[in-house]
């Protein structure tokens, strides 16, 4: 009985957590081939941070605002990459300290990154936190 309960718990834990990676596959000669693997969320790249997001259906615009652009939701625009099935963009910034940010969907829905820790934003909501000094390079 304990084994069954542990199996159910870990199955739910795994299936209830957000998927951090998008895997794009295609059929090729009767077998399935992985075309691309894309890790979601912010990542350090030379000269800045690349953001990759898989927003809900119906998204027609996506930006990112935070401490790095004075919370301006019109400056850091993400573009749709249908091949990878993500919206992505890069923001130039030094790799120092922590940034707080949110994604803005369709110009009005402010969303946190589901893969990162959050902190109170001072307005009853939350901000995502990304530590530029401890992130993998």
C-alpha positions as CSV (number, residue, x, y, z in Angstrom):
1,X,0.0,0.0,0.0
2,X,2.8,2.4,0.9
3,X,4.4,1.7,-2.5
4,X,1.2,2.6,-4.3
5,X,0.8,5.8,-2.3
6,X,4.4,6.9,-3.0
7,X,3.9,6.1,-6.7
8,X,0.8,8.2,-6.9
9,X,2.4,11.0,-5.0
10,X,5.5,11.2,-7.2
11,X,3.5,10.7,-10.4
12,X,1.3,13.7,-9.4
13,X,4.3,15.7,-8.3
14,X,6.0,15.1,-11.7
15,X,2.9,15.7,-13.8
16,X,1.6,18.7,-11.8
17,X,4.9,20.6,-12.1
18,X,5.3,22.9,-15.1
19,X,7.2,21.6,-18.1
20,X,10.5,23.4,-18.4
21,X,11.4,22.1,-21.8
22,X,9.6,22.1,-25.1
23,X,10.5,19.2,-27.4
24,X,9.6,19.5,-31.0
25,X,9.3,16.2,-32.9
26,X,8.4,15.1,-36.4
27,X,7.6,11.9,-38.1
28,X,10.4,10.7,-40.5
29,X,10.2,7.4,-42.3
30,X,7.9,5.7,-39.8
31,X,9.8,6.9,-36.7
32,X,9.7,10.0,-34.6
33,X,12.7,12.3,-34.6
34,X,13.5,15.2,-32.2
35,X,13.9,18.3,-34.2
36,X,14.6,20.8,-31.3
37,X,14.8,21.0,-27.5
38,X,14.2,24.3,-26.0
39,X,14.6,25.2,-22.3
40,X,12.1,27.7,-21.1
41,X,12.7,30.7,-18.9
42,X,15.6,33.2,-18.7
43,X,19.1,32.1,-19.5
44,X,22.5,33.9,-19.5
45,X,23.9,34.6,-23.0
46,X,26.9,36.7,-24.0
47,X,26.0,40.3,-23.2
48,X,22.6,39.7,-21.6
49,X,19.7,37.5,-20.8
50,X,17.6,35.5,-23.3
51,X,14.0,35.0,-22.3
52,X,12.0,32.0,-23.7
53,X,8.3,31.6,-22.9
54,X,5.5,29.3,-23.9
55,X,2.4,31.4,-23.1
56,X,-1.2,30.4,-23.2
57,X,-3.1,30.0,-26.5
58,X,-4.4,33.3,-27.9
59,X,-1.2,35.2,-27.2
60,X,-0.6,37.8,-29.9
61,X,2.0,39.9,-28.1
62,X,4.5,39.3,-25.4
63,X,7.0,41.6,-23.7
64,X,9.1,41.5,-20.5
65,X,9.4,44.3,-18.0
66,X,11.5,44.5,-14.9
67,X,14.2,46.2,-13.0
68,X,16.5,46.2,-16.1
69,X,14.2,48.4,-18.1
70,X,12.5,50.5,-15.4
71,X,9.4,48.3,-15.7
72,X,8.5,49.6,-19.1
73,X,6.2,47.0,-20.8
74,X,6.9,48.4,-24.3
75,X,10.7,48.2,-24.5
76,X,11.7,44.5,-24.3
77,X,9.6,42.7,-27.0
78,X,9.6,39.0,-27.4
79,X,8.9,37.5,-30.8
80,X,7.1,34.3,-31.7
81,X,9.4,31.5,-32.9
82,X,7.0,28.9,-34.4
83,X,9.9,26.4,-35.1
84,X,10.8,26.2,-31.4
85,X,7.1,26.8,-30.3
86,X,8.2,29.6,-28.0
87,X,8.3,33.4,-27.8
88,X,11.8,34.7,-27.2
89,X,14.0,37.7,-27.0
90,X,17.2,39.0,-25.6
91,X,17.8,41.9,-23.2
92,X,21.2,43.4,-23.0
93,X,22.5,43.7,-19.4
94,X,25.5,43.0,-17.3
95,X,25.6,39.6,-15.5
96,X,25.5,41.2,-12.0
97,X,23.0,41.0,-9.2
98,X,19.4,39.9,-9.3
99,X,16.6,41.1,-11.6
100,X,12.9,41.2,-10.9
101,X,10.6,40.9,-13.8
102,X,7.2,39.8,-15.3
103,X,6.0,38.9,-18.7
104,X,3.2,41.0,-20.2
105,X,0.8,39.1,-22.5
106,X,-1.3,40.9,-25.0
107,X,-0.5,44.3,-23.4
108,X,-2.5,43.7,-20.2
109,X,-1.8,40.3,-18.4
110,X,1.2,40.5,-16.2
111,X,2.6,37.0,-15.5
112,X,5.4,35.6,-13.4
113,X,7.8,32.9,-14.8
114,X,6.5,29.6,-13.4
115,X,10.1,28.2,-13.1
116,X,11.6,30.8,-10.8
117,X,11.2,31.9,-7.3
118,X,9.0,34.9,-6.7
119,X,8.9,37.8,-4.3
120,X,6.1,40.2,-3.3
121,X,5.8,43.1,-5.8
122,X,4.4,45.6,-3.2
123,X,1.1,45.8,-5.1
124,X,-0.5,42.5,-3.9
125,X,1.2,40.4,-6.6
126,X,4.5,38.7,-7.2
127,X,7.6,39.3,-9.3
128,X,9.9,36.6,-10.7
129,X,13.5,36.7,-9.5
130,X,16.5,35.7,-11.6
131,X,20.0,35.8,-10.1
132,X,22.5,36.7,-12.8
133,X,25.5,35.8,-10.7
134,X,24.5,32.2,-9.8
135,X,22.7,31.2,-13.0
136,X,24.4,28.5,-15.1
137,X,26.6,29.9,-17.9
